[in-house]
Amino acid sequence: MAAERRKGKQGREELQVSEPDLLPIMNIIFMLILVLISIAAFLPLGVITTQAPKLSGGAAASSQPPKDEKPPLGLTIFAVKEGFNLRMFGKLYKAPEGQPDAKALIPVKAVEGQEGDTEHDFEALHQKLLEIKKKNPQEEQLIIMGHDDFPYSDVIRTMDASRMMESDEGGKVPLFPMVVLGAGIF
Amino acid sequence: MAYRRRKKTARQVAETSAPNLNSLMDIITIILVYFIKTFAASDLEVQDPSVQLPISSSIENVEETAVVMVTGAKRKEPDGGYAKDVPTIVVDGKVVTRLDASTYRVADSIKEKGFVIQPLKKELMEIRKDQGSTAAITGGEGFTGKITLVADEDTPYRVLSDVLVTCGQAGFGTFKFAIIKKDS
C-alpha cells in the first residue's frame, strides 16, 4: 500500500492511499486461464454400465418354465457381417418373413456418399426392438453378441439403439436398459 | 465562467480515467476457480493419442474405478495425421500385454479357456486385493466389482469379449464403457 501526503484544498495535508497495481496479477491470472483452456480436452466423458458377459455355446436355455408362465423372451442381438439377427423365445430369426434368401433379418445398408461401403442399420434395429417391446413390455434385458471383427463403436451404437426410446410425451424412457455383452460361439 | 467550468470537467475526466480493475478481477477469479474445479472433479482422463472413444447418447457420468484401457492400432499425430501403433492393454496406467498388430487379437499363448487373458487377470486380482486392503485401513467402500473400460472405437469385438470375460473372472462384474457424450 503506497501512501503519500498531499496538500488538500484548504492547504491541509491529507493522507491519500493509492490502490495497488493489479495489472501484473491480472496478467498472471489471464495467462492461467488461457493455459487451462488450451489443455482442456473439452470432451464430455460419460459411461454406459453393463454386466459381465455370459459365455454361451449358442444353445437355448435348457430349463423349462412352468406351463402357466410365459417363457422368458431371452432377446439376443447377433451382429453378423451381413447385418443383425435376433433370437427370441429360443428361436433364431435370420431373415424377414417371406424372404428366406435374405442374408440377415436386418441387413446392412449402403453408406451414403461412399460407394460400395456398408454399415449396420441401427435405425432399423431400433424400430424392430420397439415392435418387440410393444409385445413384451415387461422385458428389460437384452444380450448383444458380435462377430469377431465387430468394432467397439458399433457395439456402442447397438447399445444406444437398444437402451432408450422416445416416449409419447416426448422424453426418453427405457427400452431394454439391461444390456449384457455375450461372448462365445454363435 | 464558462472557461472555468470546462477546465473543471477536464480535470475530473483526468482523475477518473484509471479503470477500476476490482470487478474485472472478481470475474476472472471466478472463471479461474470454475476451470480448476471442473478439472479436479473429472474422475477419468483420456490423453492417449491411440485411443479415440466412441460417441454415445448415454448421459451417465463417470465414476472413480479401476481402468482397463485398450489402445488402438493407429496413433494420432500432432500434425493431425495418423501413424501405426501396437494395440496395448493397460491397467491403471501399467502396460499388461500387447496385442498382435497384424491380427489385432490377443495372442492365444497367453490365454486360458480361449478367453481369459492371464497377465490381465493377474493384474486385476492385485487391484482387487489392494482395494480390499485399502478399505480395511481407511474404512472405505472396499472392492466394488466395478471397472471402467476405455477402448479405442475400432477395437474388435473379440478383443473386447476377451477383456470383459477376464474382468469377470477376476471378480469385476460391472462394466462402465467410457464414451463421449453426444448431446453435451
Interface residues (C-beta under 8 A of the other chain):
Chain A: L22 L23 I25 M26 I29 F30 L32 I33 L36 I37 A40 A41 L43 P44 L45 G46 V47 I48 T49 T50 Q51 A52 P53 L55 A79 G146 H147 D148 D149 F150 P151 Y152 S153 V155 I156 R157 M159 D160 R163 M164 L181 G182 A183
Chain B: L21 N22 L24 M25 I28 T29 I31 L32 F35 I36 T38 F39 S42 L44 E45 V46 Q47 L53 P54 I55 S56 S57 S58 I59 E60 N61 V62 E63 F115 T148 A151 D152 E153 D154 T155 P156 Y157 R158 L160 S161 D162 L164 V165 C167 G168 F172 G173 T174 F175 K176 F177 A178 I179 I180 K181 S184
